Amino acid sequence: MLFKDEPALQLNRETRNCYICGPQNTAGFHIQFFPDGLHGTRAEYVAREEHCGWPGLLHGGVTFALMDEAFAYALYMQGLYGVTAKVETRFRQPVHVGEKLIIRAWTLEQRRRLVDARAEIRLATDGGPLVAQADATMYLQEAAGEKPPSTES
């Protein structure tokens, strides 16, 4: 693990079953996120066969979910809580089973209850080619327990 000398960010009790980071989710990824500067976070993940779409290739939805979780942690490490309101994702190259990835996200600007953020995933090799990136607008909640805004009219 690349970040073993640093403490992982501590989870809120309500997120222990999170599909990406929750340690109690038996079907989850169990990924730990670490601080990356004042406004960011990072994690690593090795692409697994059970997360594939096409044989041998990581499903794009999994790739996106890794970045989406990193967005939330970039907020969380700053004492903020939010959900993704809007995102634009670009997949640059496929990820093969067994490839180690570095997932990073960081906040850029806050406007009231909206925060702009960016995420990227790179191969954990020399030069670390970019495999995916995303720009998001995050909607801040008052506290960790606040429900996301309703989509019902």
BATOR-349512 format. One record per atom (N, C-alpha, C): residue number from 0; residue in one letter; atom name; x, y, z. Coordinates in nm, 4 decimals. Last residue first. Example, Ala and Ser with C-alpha at 12.3 -4.5 7.8 and 13.67 -1.06 7.14 Angstrom:
<sites>
SITE   pos   code   site         xx         yy         zz
SITE     1      S      N     1.2850    -0.2250     0.7080
SITE     1      S     CA     1.3670    -0.1060     0.7140
SITE     1      S      C     1.2900     0.0030     0.7870
SITE     0      A      N     1.3190    -0.5690     0.7800
SITE     0      A     CA     1.2300    -0.4500     0.7800
SITE     0      A      C     1.3200    -0.3300     0.7800
</sites>
This chain:
<sites>
SITE   pos   code   site         xx         yy         zz
SITE   152      S      N    -4.1481     1.6036    -0.6601
SITE   152      S     CA    -4.2078     1.7369    -0.6635
SITE   152      S      C    -4.3266     1.7477    -0.5718
SITE   151      E      N    -3.8418     1.4434    -0.5519
SITE   151      E     CA    -3.9863     1.4396    -0.5754
SITE   151      E      C    -4.0408     1.5815    -0.5785
SITE   150      T      N    -3.5870     1.4471    -0.4753
SITE   150      T     CA    -3.6083     1.4661    -0.6191
SITE   150      T      C    -3.7561     1.4626    -0.6529
SITE   149      S      N    -3.4582     1.6064    -0.1836
SITE   149      S     CA    -3.5560     1.5192    -0.2457
SITE   149      S      C    -3.5677     1.5506    -0.3941
SITE   148      P      N    -3.1133     1.6235    -0.0861
SITE   148      P     CA    -3.2362     1.6885    -0.1294
SITE   148      P      C    -3.3271     1.5924    -0.2043
SITE   147      P      N    -3.0060     1.3812     0.1660
SITE   147      P     CA    -2.9882     1.4557     0.0413
SITE   147      P      C    -3.1186     1.5194    -0.0014
SITE   146      K      N    -3.0338     1.4341     0.5217
SITE   146      K     CA    -3.0741     1.3617     0.4013
SITE   146      K      C    -3.0437     1.4451     0.2776
SITE   145      E      N    -2.7768     1.4597     0.7604
SITE   145      E     CA    -2.8822     1.5248     0.6828
SITE   145      E      C    -2.9091     1.4467     0.5553
SITE   144      G      N    -2.5607     1.3542     0.8978
SITE   144      G     CA    -2.6864     1.2814     0.9028
SITE   144      G      C    -2.7984     1.3416     0.8193
SITE   143      A      N    -2.3506     1.5351     0.8678
SITE   143      A     CA    -2.3388     1.4012     0.8101
SITE   143      A      C    -2.4712     1.3269     0.8063
SITE   142      A      N    -2.5027     1.8536     0.7900
SITE   142      A     CA    -2.4278     1.7620     0.8757
SITE   142      A      C    -2.4322     1.6242     0.8133
SITE   141      E      N    -2.5931     2.0036     0.5710
SITE   141      E     CA    -2.5637     2.0689     0.6987
SITE   141      E      C    -2.4750     1.9833     0.7870
SITE   140      Q      N    -2.4316     1.9366     0.2560
SITE   140      Q     CA    -2.5371     1.9128     0.3528
SITE   140      Q      C    -2.4964     1.9795     0.4823
SITE   139      L      N    -2.3455     2.0643    -0.0619
SITE   139      L     CA    -2.3148     2.0476     0.0799
SITE   139      L      C    -2.4408     2.0281     0.1620
SITE   138      Y      N    -2.3028     1.9136    -0.3628
SITE   138      Y     CA    -2.4014     1.9879    -0.2850
SITE   138      Y      C    -2.3747     1.9596    -0.1381
SITE   137      M      N    -2.0470     1.9492    -0.6050
SITE   137      M     CA    -2.0969     1.8805    -0.4879
SITE   137      M      C    -2.1934     1.9725    -0.4133
SITE   136      T      N    -1.9742     1.9048    -0.9306
SITE   136      T     CA    -2.0283     2.0027    -0.8377
SITE   136      T      C    -2.0918     1.9227    -0.7260
SITE   135      A      N    -1.6786     1.7733    -1.0898
SITE   135      A     CA    -1.8090     1.7623    -1.0242
SITE   135      A      C    -1.8454     1.8901    -0.9507
SITE   134      D      N    -1.4983     1.6081    -1.3339
SITE   134      D     CA    -1.5219     1.7367    -1.2702
SITE   134      D      C    -1.6635     1.7325    -1.2144
SITE   133      A      N    -1.2738     1.3362    -1.3738
SITE   133      A     CA    -1.4097     1.3870    -1.3586
SITE   133      A      C    -1.4053     1.5236    -1.2923
SITE   132      Q      N    -1.0954     1.0807    -1.5529
SITE   132      Q     CA    -1.1004     1.2054    -1.4781
SITE   132      Q      C    -1.2445     1.2522    -1.4727
SITE   131      A      N    -0.8808     0.7988    -1.6129
SITE   131      A     CA    -1.0140     0.8600    -1.6035
SITE   131      A      C    -1.0029     0.9887    -1.5237
SITE   130      V      N    -0.6137     0.7441    -1.6543
SITE   130      V     CA    -0.7120     0.6522    -1.7137
SITE   130      V      C    -0.8533     0.7087    -1.7084
SITE   129      L      N    -0.2948     0.8730    -1.7054
SITE   129      L     CA    -0.4310     0.9057    -1.6641
SITE   129      L      C    -0.5282     0.8102    -1.7333
SITE   128      P      N     0.0030     0.6929    -1.6178
SITE   128      P     CA    -0.0892     0.7485    -1.7168
SITE   128      P      C    -0.2301     0.7663    -1.6603
SITE   127      G      N     0.2602     0.7137    -1.4314
SITE   127      G     CA     0.1187     0.7007    -1.4011
SITE   127      G      C     0.0229     0.7588    -1.5027
SITE   126      G      N     0.5342     0.7270    -1.4209
SITE   126      G     CA     0.4649     0.8170    -1.5121
SITE   126      G      C     0.3152     0.8146    -1.4980
SITE   125      D      N     0.5362     0.3992    -1.3166
SITE   125      D     CA     0.6200     0.5154    -1.3469
SITE   125      D      C     0.5490     0.6014    -1.4504
SITE   124      T      N     0.2048     0.3320    -1.1865
SITE   124      T     CA     0.3299     0.2919    -1.2514
SITE   124      T      C     0.4139     0.4168    -1.2704
SITE   123      A      N    -0.0775     0.3118    -1.1221
SITE   123      A     CA     0.0286     0.3274    -1.0227
SITE   123      A      C     0.1578     0.2704    -1.0790
SITE   122      L      N    -0.2793     0.5016    -1.3394
SITE   122      L     CA    -0.2129     0.3748    -1.3119
SITE   122      L      C    -0.0986     0.4022    -1.2157
SITE   121      R      N    -0.5159     0.7310    -1.1986
SITE   121      R     CA    -0.3946     0.7017    -1.2755
SITE   121      R      C    -0.3476     0.5609    -1.2441
SITE   120      I      N    -0.7985     0.9264    -1.1915
SITE   120      I     CA    -0.7445     0.7939    -1.1629
SITE   120      I      C    -0.6271     0.7725    -1.2564
SITE   119      E      N    -0.9263     1.2229    -1.0416
SITE   119      E     CA    -0.8549     1.1525    -1.1466
SITE   119      E      C    -0.8139     1.0155    -1.0971
SITE   118      A      N    -1.1485     1.4990    -0.9887
SITE   118      A     CA    -1.0937     1.3676    -0.9520
SITE   118      A      C    -1.0192     1.3108    -1.0717
SITE   117      R      N    -1.2498     1.8104    -0.8500
SITE   117      R     CA    -1.1919     1.7356    -0.9614
SITE   117      R      C    -1.1366     1.6035    -0.9071
SITE   116      A      N    -1.5208     2.0331    -0.7657
SITE   116      A     CA    -1.4146     1.9385    -0.7322
SITE   116      A      C    -1.3681     1.8673    -0.8582
SITE   115      D      N    -1.7033     2.2963    -0.6196
SITE   115      D     CA    -1.6481     2.2363    -0.7407
SITE   115      D      C    -1.5303     2.1488    -0.7011
SITE   114      V      N    -1.9769     2.3048    -0.4100
SITE   114      V     CA    -1.8313     2.2964    -0.4143
SITE   114      V      C    -1.7919     2.2309    -0.5461
SITE   113      L      N    -2.2437     2.4883    -0.2687
SITE   113      L     CA    -2.1903     2.4134    -0.3828
SITE   113      L      C    -2.0382     2.4180    -0.3798
SITE   112      R      N    -2.3507     2.6569    -0.0845
SITE   112      R     CA    -2.3608     2.5127    -0.0574
SITE   112      R      C    -2.3134     2.4274    -0.1743
SITE   111      R      N    -2.1366     2.9089    -0.1563
SITE   111      R     CA    -2.2456     2.8761    -0.0642
SITE   111      R      C    -2.2465     2.7258    -0.0374
SITE   110      R      N    -1.9001     2.7800    -0.3350
SITE   110      R     CA    -1.9978     2.8870    -0.3533
SITE   110      R      C    -2.1210     2.8486    -0.2729
SITE   109      Q      N    -1.5605     2.6892    -0.3441
SITE   109      Q     CA    -1.6898     2.6762    -0.2752
SITE   109      Q      C    -1.7726     2.8012    -0.2980
SITE   108      E      N    -1.3307     2.5110    -0.5503
SITE   108      E     CA    -1.3950     2.6372    -0.5135
SITE   108      E      C    -1.5276     2.6082    -0.4441
SITE   107      L      N    -1.1973     2.2572    -0.5446
SITE   107      L     CA    -1.1420     2.3719    -0.6159
SITE   107      L      C    -1.1980     2.5048    -0.5649
SITE   106      T      N    -1.0938     1.9541    -0.3825
SITE   106      T     CA    -1.1906     2.0616    -0.4028
SITE   106      T      C    -1.1197     2.1802    -0.4658
SITE   105      W      N    -0.9891     1.6438    -0.5253
SITE   105      W     CA    -0.9633     1.7634    -0.4470
SITE   105      W      C    -1.0689     1.8678    -0.4800
SITE   104      A      N    -0.8830     1.3033    -0.5492
SITE   104      A     CA    -0.9841     1.4072    -0.5695
SITE   104      A      C    -0.9494     1.5245    -0.4803
SITE   103      R      N    -0.7472     1.0029    -0.6871
SITE   103      R     CA    -0.7297     1.1301    -0.6168
SITE   103      R      C    -0.8484     1.2197    -0.6454
SITE   102      I      N    -0.6335     0.6764    -0.6954
SITE   102      I     CA    -0.7526     0.7601    -0.7080
SITE   102      I      C    -0.7283     0.8863    -0.6264
SITE   101      I      N    -0.4313     0.4642    -0.8640
SITE   101      I     CA    -0.4279     0.5702    -0.7636
SITE   101      I      C    -0.5464     0.6608    -0.7935
SITE   100      L      N    -0.4374     0.1100    -0.9236
SITE   100      L     CA    -0.4796     0.2462    -0.9535
SITE   100      L      C    -0.4583     0.3383    -0.8345
SITE    99      K      N    -0.2976    -0.1736    -1.0710
SITE    99      K     CA    -0.3114    -0.0936    -0.9493
SITE    99      K      C    -0.3384     0.0503    -0.9898
SITE    98      E      N    -0.4453    -0.4330    -1.2576
SITE    98      E     CA    -0.3747    -0.3052    -1.2579
SITE    98      E      C    -0.4038    -0.2292    -1.1293
SITE    97      G      N    -0.6079    -0.6555    -1.2432
SITE    97      G     CA    -0.4740    -0.6645    -1.1846
SITE    97      G      C    -0.3971    -0.5343    -1.1839
SITE    96      V      N    -0.7788    -0.5997    -1.5440
SITE    96      V     CA    -0.7735    -0.6719    -1.4168
SITE    96      V      C    -0.6281    -0.6817    -1.3711
SITE    95      H      N    -0.7316    -0.2752    -1.6919
SITE    95      H     CA    -0.7293    -0.4207    -1.6974
SITE    95      H      C    -0.7239    -0.4809    -1.5574
SITE    94      V      N    -0.9106    -0.0030    -1.8024
SITE    94      V     CA    -0.8324    -0.0551    -1.6897
SITE    94      V      C    -0.8447    -0.2069    -1.6935
SITE    93      P      N    -0.8921     0.1981    -2.1037
SITE    93      P     CA    -0.9483     0.0910    -2.0203
SITE    93      P      C    -0.8514     0.0502    -1.9094
SITE    92      Q      N    -0.8633     0.5576    -2.0968
SITE    92      Q     CA    -0.8158     0.4265    -2.1421
SITE    92      Q      C    -0.8753     0.3198    -2.0518
SITE    91      R      N    -1.0277     0.7738    -2.0318
SITE    91      R     CA    -0.9193     0.7918    -2.1279
SITE    91      R      C    -0.8614     0.6607    -2.1794
SITE    90      F      N    -1.3382     0.9011    -1.9685
SITE    90      F     CA    -1.2595     0.7788    -1.9590
SITE    90      F      C    -1.1540     0.7842    -2.0688
SITE    89      R      N    -1.4670     1.1671    -1.7951
SITE    89      R     CA    -1.3995     1.1290    -1.9196
SITE    89      R      C    -1.3132     1.0067    -1.8918
SITE    88      T      N    -1.7619     1.3137    -1.6644
SITE    88      T     CA    -1.6558     1.2136    -1.6550
SITE    88      T      C    -1.5974     1.1858    -1.7924
SITE    87      E      N    -1.9148     1.5489    -1.4741
SITE    87      E     CA    -1.8765     1.5188    -1.6115
SITE    87      E      C    -1.7529     1.4300    -1.6039
SITE    86      V      N    -2.1875     1.5892    -1.2482
SITE    86      V     CA    -2.0519     1.5418    -1.2774
SITE    86      V      C    -2.0349     1.5204    -1.4272
SITE    85      K      N    -2.3723     1.7200    -0.9766
SITE    85      K     CA    -2.3497     1.7160    -1.1208
SITE    85      K      C    -2.2072     1.6688    -1.1439
SITE    84      A      N    -2.3877     1.6545    -0.7086
SITE    84      A     CA    -2.5031     1.7166    -0.7731
SITE    84      A      C    -2.4927     1.7059    -0.9250
SITE    83      T      N    -2.2920     1.4312    -0.4639
SITE    83      T     CA    -2.2643     1.4767    -0.5990
SITE    83      T      C    -2.3923     1.5302    -0.6617
SITE    82      V      N    -2.3111     1.5581    -0.1294
SITE    82      V     CA    -2.3419     1.4575    -0.2304
SITE    82      V      C    -2.3133     1.5171    -0.3677
SITE    81      G      N    -2.1303     1.6201     0.1794
SITE    81      G     CA    -2.2072     1.6526     0.0610
SITE    81      G      C    -2.2291     1.5341    -0.0296
SITE    80      Y      N    -1.9752     1.7858     0.4417
SITE    80      Y     CA    -2.0501     1.6671     0.4023
SITE    80      Y      C    -2.1344     1.7034     0.2815
SITE    79      L      N    -1.6587     1.8835     0.5826
SITE    79      L     CA    -1.7788     1.9110     0.5037
SITE    79      L      C    -1.8451     1.7799     0.4645
SITE    78      G      N    -1.4120     1.8525     0.6904
SITE    78      G     CA    -1.5228     1.8719     0.7829
SITE    78      G      C    -1.6526     1.9073     0.7129
SITE    77      Q      N    -1.2294     1.7840     0.5076
SITE    77      Q     CA    -1.2334     1.9262     0.5422
SITE    77      Q      C    -1.3468     1.9579     0.6396
SITE    76      M      N    -1.2792     1.5221     0.4566
SITE    76      M     CA    -1.1543     1.5514     0.5273
SITE    76      M      C    -1.1450     1.6980     0.5669
SITE    75      Y      N    -1.5176     1.5457     0.3088
SITE    75      Y     CA    -1.5199     1.4913     0.4443
SITE    75      Y      C    -1.3932     1.5273     0.5223
SITE    74      L      N    -1.4346     1.6303     0.0512
SITE    74      L     CA    -1.5160     1.7161     0.1379
SITE    74      L      C    -1.5010     1.6752     0.2837
SITE    73      A      N    -1.2907     1.4084    -0.0233
SITE    73      A     CA    -1.2248     1.5386    -0.0320
SITE    73      A      C    -1.3020     1.6406     0.0511
SITE    72      Y      N    -1.4884     1.2117     0.0005
SITE    72      Y     CA    -1.3802     1.2168     0.0993
SITE    72      Y      C    -1.3030     1.3480     0.0940
SITE    71      A      N    -1.6427     1.2691    -0.2263
SITE    71      A     CA    -1.7023     1.2783    -0.0925
SITE    71      A      C    -1.5951     1.2879     0.0147
SITE    70      F      N    -1.4530     1.2152    -0.4282
SITE    70      F     CA    -1.5125     1.3484    -0.4138
SITE    70      F      C    -1.5659     1.3662    -0.2715
SITE    69      A      N    -1.4150     0.9411    -0.3890
SITE    69      A     CA    -1.3037     1.0319    -0.3607
SITE    69      A      C    -1.3529     1.1761    -0.3477
SITE    68      E      N    -1.6601     0.8488    -0.4816
SITE    68      E     CA    -1.6263     0.8330    -0.3395
SITE    68      E      C    -1.5129     0.9264    -0.3003
SITE    67      D      N    -1.6266     0.9109    -0.7518
SITE    67      D     CA    -1.7367     0.9702    -0.6765
SITE    67      D      C    -1.7092     0.9605    -0.5260
SITE    66      M      N    -1.4145     0.7447    -0.8242
SITE    66      M     CA    -1.3954     0.8902    -0.8242
SITE    66      M      C    -1.5035     0.9601    -0.7430
SITE    65      L      N    -1.5404     0.4955    -0.7932
SITE    65      L     CA    -1.4171     0.5244    -0.7198
SITE    65      L      C    -1.3923     0.6752    -0.7125
SITE    64      A      N    -1.7501     0.5175    -0.9766
SITE    64      A     CA    -1.7806     0.5077    -0.8332
SITE    64      A      C    -1.6570     0.5372    -0.7482
SITE    63      F      N    -1.6108     0.5119    -1.2239
SITE    63      F     CA    -1.6782     0.6339    -1.1796
SITE    63      F      C    -1.7041     0.6303    -1.0289
SITE    62      T      N    -1.5245     0.2446    -1.2165
SITE    62      T     CA    -1.4267     0.3526    -1.2283
SITE    62      T      C    -1.4885     0.4840    -1.1794
SITE    61      V      N    -1.7731     0.1231    -1.2139
SITE    61      V     CA    -1.6845     0.1063    -1.0981
SITE    61      V      C    -1.5799     0.2175    -1.0990
SITE    60      G      N    -1.8625     0.1930    -1.4656
SITE    60      G     CA    -1.9383     0.2368    -1.3486
SITE    60      G      C    -1.8573     0.2239    -1.2210
SITE    59      G      N    -1.6848     0.0582    -1.6309
SITE    59      G     CA    -1.6785     0.2037    -1.6220
SITE    59      G      C    -1.7548     0.2591    -1.5036
SITE    58      H      N    -1.5268    -0.2345    -1.5091
SITE    58      H     CA    -1.6511    -0.1697    -1.5519
SITE    58      H      C    -1.6385    -0.0187    -1.5332
SITE    57      L      N    -1.2119    -0.3436    -1.6222
SITE    57      L     CA    -1.2901    -0.2849    -1.5141
SITE    57      L      C    -1.4125    -0.2133    -1.5710
SITE    56      L      N    -1.1732    -0.6296    -1.8234
SITE    56      L     CA    -1.1704    -0.4833    -1.8158
SITE    56      L      C    -1.2634    -0.4334    -1.7055
SITE    55      G      N    -1.2036    -0.9050    -1.8422
SITE    55      G     CA    -1.0697    -0.8528    -1.8195
SITE    55      G      C    -1.0599    -0.7017    -1.8066
SITE    54      P      N    -1.4942    -0.8846    -2.0339
SITE    54      P     CA    -1.3950    -0.9737    -1.9720
SITE    54      P      C    -1.2569    -0.9077    -1.9626
SITE    53      W      N    -1.6709    -0.5822    -1.9534
SITE    53      W     CA    -1.6160    -0.6726    -2.0539
SITE    53      W      C    -1.5125    -0.7612    -1.9858
SITE    52      G      N    -1.6712    -0.5365    -1.6524
SITE    52      G     CA    -1.7831    -0.5306    -1.7463
SITE    52      G      C    -1.7486    -0.6284    -1.8574
SITE    51      C      N    -1.5535    -0.6384    -1.3249
SITE    51      C     CA    -1.5403    -0.6191    -1.4698
SITE    51      C      C    -1.6755    -0.6010    -1.5379
SITE    50      H      N    -1.5246    -0.7079    -1.0654
SITE    50      H     CA    -1.5689    -0.5714    -1.0931
SITE    50      H      C    -1.5609    -0.5369    -1.2420
SITE    49      E      N    -1.4113    -0.9548    -1.0393
SITE    49      E     CA    -1.5536    -0.9436    -1.0069
SITE    49      E      C    -1.6098    -0.8027    -1.0297
SITE    48      E      N    -1.1396    -0.8982    -1.0933
SITE    48      E     CA    -1.2215    -0.9675    -1.1923
SITE    48      E      C    -1.3712    -0.9496    -1.1654
SITE    47      R      N    -1.0243    -0.5763    -0.9888
SITE    47      R     CA    -1.0543    -0.7174    -0.9621
SITE    47      R      C    -1.1517    -0.7730    -1.0663
SITE    46      A      N    -0.7658    -0.3431    -0.9668
SITE    46      A     CA    -0.8835    -0.3875    -1.0425
SITE    46      A      C    -0.9018    -0.5384    -1.0276
SITE    45      V      N    -0.6755    -0.2145    -0.6627
SITE    45      V     CA    -0.6310    -0.3055    -0.7678
SITE    45      V      C    -0.7555    -0.3623    -0.8345
SITE    44      Y      N    -0.6371     0.1138    -0.5381
SITE    44      Y     CA    -0.7266     0.0015    -0.5649
SITE    44      Y      C    -0.6638    -0.0827    -0.6749
SITE    43      E      N    -0.5863     0.3849    -0.3111
SITE    43      E     CA    -0.5416     0.2929    -0.4160
SITE    43      E      C    -0.6361     0.1749    -0.4232
SITE    42      A      N    -0.6443     0.7369    -0.2655
SITE    42      A     CA    -0.6584     0.5964    -0.2273
SITE    42      A      C    -0.5977     0.5124    -0.3378
SITE    41      R      N    -0.6750     1.0710    -0.1367
SITE    41      R     CA    -0.6237     0.9732    -0.2312
SITE    41      R      C    -0.6418     0.8326    -0.1750
SITE    40      T      N    -0.7849     1.4145    -0.1276
SITE    40      T     CA    -0.7774     1.2799    -0.0724
SITE    40      T      C    -0.7235     1.1865    -0.1798
SITE    39      G      N    -0.7604     1.7705    -0.0513
SITE    39      G     CA    -0.7755     1.6499    -0.1315
SITE    39      G      C    -0.7647     1.5211    -0.0542
SITE    38      H      N    -0.6859     2.0055     0.0647
SITE    38      H     CA    -0.8177     1.9996     0.0032
SITE    38      H      C    -0.8436     1.8715    -0.0727
SITE    37      L      N    -0.4263     1.9941     0.1641
SITE    37      L     CA    -0.5309     2.0530     0.2476
SITE    37      L      C    -0.6717     2.0302     0.1941
SITE    36      G      N    -0.2843     1.6709     0.0741
SITE    36      G     CA    -0.2833     1.8161     0.0839
SITE    36      G      C    -0.3991     1.8647     0.1699
SITE    35      D      N    -0.4650     1.4194     0.1134
SITE    35      D     CA    -0.3716     1.4549     0.0065
SITE    35      D      C    -0.3712     1.6075    -0.0020
SITE    34      P      N    -0.5552     1.1634     0.3479
SITE    34      P     CA    -0.5437     1.3042     0.3104
SITE    34      P      C    -0.4394     1.3232     0.2006
SITE    33      F      N    -0.6940     0.8557     0.2206
SITE    33      F     CA    -0.5936     0.9261     0.2983
SITE    33      F      C    -0.5906     1.0724     0.2556
SITE    32      F      N    -0.9225     0.5832     0.2354
SITE    32      F     CA    -0.8811     0.7103     0.1781
SITE    32      F      C    -0.7899     0.7827     0.2758
SITE    31      Q      N    -0.9565     0.2399     0.1653
SITE    31      Q     CA    -0.9253     0.3430     0.2633
SITE    31      Q      C    -0.8760     0.4672     0.1910
SITE    30      I      N    -1.2077     0.0217     0.0527
SITE    30      I     CA    -1.0987     0.1111     0.0176
SITE    30      I      C    -1.0813     0.2162     0.1269
SITE    29      H      N    -1.3917    -0.1927     0.0420
SITE    29      H     CA    -1.3109    -0.1697     0.1620
SITE    29      H      C    -1.1903    -0.0803     0.1353
SITE    28      F      N    -1.5847    -0.2787    -0.1420
SITE    28      F     CA    -1.4453    -0.2673    -0.1857
SITE    28      F      C    -1.3478    -0.2513    -0.0694
SITE    27      G      N    -1.8493    -0.5100    -0.0350
SITE    27      G     CA    -1.7867    -0.3830    -0.0714
SITE    27      G      C    -1.6396    -0.3935    -0.1069
SITE    26      A      N    -1.9861    -0.7189     0.0658
SITE    26      A     CA    -1.9735    -0.7161    -0.0802
SITE    26      A      C    -1.8950    -0.5940    -0.1276
SITE    25      T      N    -1.9877    -0.6624     0.3375
SITE    25      T     CA    -1.9203    -0.7849     0.2929
SITE    25      T      C    -1.9029    -0.7899     0.1414
SITE    24      N      N    -1.9292    -0.3793     0.4982
SITE    24      N     CA    -2.0029    -0.4242     0.3803
SITE    24      N      C    -1.9295    -0.5436     0.3210
SITE    23      Q      N    -1.7730    -0.2792     0.6983
SITE    23      Q     CA    -1.8698    -0.3825     0.7350
SITE    23      Q      C    -1.9512    -0.4330     0.6166
SITE    22      P      N    -1.6120    -0.0765     0.5939
SITE    22      P     CA    -1.5464    -0.1997     0.6399
SITE    22      P      C    -1.6439    -0.3117     0.6750
SITE    21      G      N    -1.6866     0.1154     0.3118
SITE    21      G     CA    -1.7366     0.0601     0.4370
SITE    21      G      C    -1.6726    -0.0719     0.4768
SITE    20      C      N    -1.6175     0.2229     0.0646
SITE    20      C     CA    -1.5230     0.2344     0.1760
SITE    20      C      C    -1.5642     0.1614     0.3038
SITE    19      I      N    -1.8164     0.1384    -0.1282
SITE    19      I     CA    -1.6768     0.1613    -0.1651
SITE    19      I      C    -1.5833     0.1550    -0.0445
SITE    18      Y      N    -2.0609     0.0976     0.0057
SITE    18      Y     CA    -2.0160     0.0009    -0.0949
SITE    18      Y      C    -1.8678     0.0169    -0.1295
SITE    17      C      N    -2.0897     0.1461     0.3543
SITE    17      C     CA    -2.0704     0.2045     0.2215
SITE    17      C      C    -2.0105     0.0994     0.1273
SITE    16      N      N    -2.1279     0.0776     0.6132
SITE    16      N     CA    -2.1759    -0.0175     0.5122
SITE    16      N      C    -2.1635     0.0375     0.3710
SITE    15      R      N    -2.0413     0.2912     0.7631
SITE    15      R     CA    -1.9658     0.1659     0.7735
SITE    15      R      C    -2.0110     0.0593     0.6747
SITE    14      T      N    -2.1592     0.5358     0.7855
SITE    14      T     CA    -2.1075     0.4959     0.6542
SITE    14      T      C    -2.0327     0.3629     0.6569
SITE    13      E      N    -2.2299     0.6058     1.0421
SITE    13      E     CA    -2.3376     0.5736     0.9490
SITE    13      E      C    -2.2878     0.5243     0.8134
SITE    12      R      N    -1.9895     0.6801     1.1682
SITE    12      R     CA    -2.0514     0.5511     1.1983
SITE    12      R      C    -2.1566     0.5096     1.0961
SITE    11      N      N    -1.7481     0.8114     0.9477
SITE    11      N     CA    -1.8654     0.8388     1.0286
SITE    11      N      C    -1.9328     0.7032     1.0524
SITE    10      L      N    -1.4059     0.7070     0.9429
SITE    10      L     CA    -1.5426     0.7054     0.8925
SITE    10      L      C    -1.6429     0.7527     0.9960
SITE     9      Q      N    -1.0994     0.8768     0.9158
SITE     9      Q     CA    -1.1934     0.8027     0.9984
SITE     9      Q      C    -1.3352     0.8169     0.9452
SITE     8      L      N    -0.8481     0.8251     0.6751
SITE     8      L     CA    -0.9531     0.9115     0.7272
SITE     8      L      C    -1.0536     0.8272     0.8030
SITE     7      A      N    -0.5515     0.6537     0.7817
SITE     7      A     CA    -0.6665     0.6673     0.6933
SITE     7      A      C    -0.7670     0.7610     0.7571
SITE     6      P      N    -0.2313     0.7901     0.8573
SITE     6      P     CA    -0.3585     0.7342     0.9034
SITE     6      P      C    -0.4680     0.7550     0.7995
SITE     5      E      N     0.0570     0.6841     0.6701
SITE     5      E     CA    -0.0351     0.7894     0.7102
SITE     5      E      C    -0.1649     0.7258     0.7594
SITE     4      D      N     0.2016     0.4760     0.5743
SITE     4      D     CA     0.2598     0.5503     0.6854
SITE     4      D      C     0.1692     0.6614     0.7366
SITE     3      K      N     0.0699     0.3700     0.3513
SITE     3      K     CA     0.0606     0.2992     0.4785
SITE     3      K      C     0.1160     0.3764     0.5971
SITE     2      F      N     0.0258     0.4352     0.0868
SITE     2      F     CA     0.0040     0.5375     0.1875
SITE     2      F      C     0.0039     0.4802     0.3288
SITE     1      L      N     0.0616     0.2174    -0.0877
SITE     1      L     CA     0.1443     0.3354    -0.1023
SITE     1      L      C     0.1374     0.4310     0.0152
SITE     0      M      N     0.0843    -0.1179     0.0000
SITE     0      M     CA     0.0000     0.0000     0.0000
SITE     0      M      C     0.0885     0.1239     0.0000
</sites>
